[in-house]
C-alpha cells in the first residue's frame, strides 16, 4: 500500500437520500366553502333548469332556473345565479338570487351578493355590502 499515491480514490457509492414523506394534495377550490365537503356541490359552469331537491347540504356556484327545495343548508356561491323560489332550513347567499327565499331557521346575505325578492325567515343577517331589493318578514320562532 502506497501512502503517497497519485491515484485518485474511487468514488464511494452514495446512499440515496431518505424518502420524503407523502405529500397531501388538497383539491382545487371552486369557490365553494369548506363545509361543502360533506354535502353536494353544483360547480361553476353547471346550468340546471327545473326543481332542485336535497336533504343535507348543497353549495351552488352555477346557474339554476327553477325552484330549490330542502330541509338542509343551502349556500349560493359567489358565481351563482338563481332564478326561482328557494325553500330551505338555512340559506347563505354570496351570489345572485332573483326570487323569494323562505328559510325555516336562518337567511344570511353576504357582502357582494344581490337578492331581488322577498325573504321570510326567523333570523336574518344582512351584511353591509349586500344588495337587497325586496321585503323581509322576520318572525322569530316561539
N, C-alpha and C positions, 0 to 999 in steps of 0.2 A: 504494500500500500504506500503510495507516494503522497506525502503531506502537501507538497507544493506543486500539485499537478495543474497544468494549464487547461485541462479538460473541464468543460462546464458541467455542473451536475445536471442529471436528467430531471425534467420537471416531475414533481410528485403528482400523482392523480389527486385532484382536489375533490373534496366531498361536496355533493350538491347542497345548496342552502336548504334549511328546513322548509317544508311546505307551508305556504301561507294558510291561515285559517280560511274556511269557506266564506265567500263574500255574499252578504244578503243583498239582493237587488229588490228595491221597492218598485211596485208597478208605477208607471207614469200616471200623473194626476190628470184627470179630465175635467177638473173644476169641481168635482163632487167633494162633499165633505167627508171627513174620516169616518163619520158614523155610518156612512153608506155601505161600508164593508160587510155589515151583517144583513143588509137589505138589498133591494134591486136598484139598478141604475139604467136609465134611458139616456144614453150618451148624446153629446152634441152631434148634430147631423142626422139624428133619427127623427122621422116625422110619422106621427100616428093620427089617423082620422077615425074617430069612434070613441067608445067608452073605455076608460082605463080603470080597472078594479084591482086592488091589492089589500093585503091584511096587515102586514107589519110595518116595513119602512120602504120608501121609494124616493130616489133622487132623480129628478127630471132635468136634463140640461139640453134637451132637444125641443121639438115642437109637438104640441098636442092640440088637435082641434076636436073638441068634444068634452063630455063630462068626465070628471075624475071622482071616484067613489072609494072610500077607505075607512077602516076602523083603526088605522095606524097613523104613522108620522109621514108627512109629505114635505120634501124640500124642493123648491123650484130654484134651480141653479141660475147663475148669473147670465148664462147664454140662452136660457129657456124662454119660449113664448107659448103661453097657454091661452087658448080661445075657448072658453066654456066654463061651466059651473064646477066648483070644487067643493066636495063634502068629505071632510076628514076629521080625525080626532085632533091632530095638530098640523098646522101649516106654517112653513117658514118660506117667505118669498124673497129671493135675491134677484130674480129676473123680471119678466113682464107677464102680467096676467090681465086678460080682457074678459071679465066675467065675475060673478059673485062668489064669495068664499063663505062657507058655513063650517065652522070648527066647533067641535064639542068640548074642547079643552082650551086651545090657545091658537092665536094667529100672530105671527111676527113679520113685520115689514122691515127688511134690512136696508141699509144705505145703498143707494143706486138702483133700487127696484122701482117698478111702476105698476100700480094697480088701478085699472079703470073698472070699477064695480063696487058693489056693497059688501060689507063684512058683517057677519053675525057670529059672535064668539063670547065666551065668558071672560076671557082675558085677551087683551090686545096690546101689542108692543109695536110702536111705530118709531123707527129711527129718524134722526134729524134730517137726513138727506134722502128720505124715501118720498116718492111722488104717489099721492093717493087722491084719486078723483072719484068720489062716491060718498056713501054714508056708512056709518058704523053703528051697530046696535050691540052694546056691550052689557050683558046681563050676567053678573056673577052667579054661579051655582049656589043654591041654598043648602 
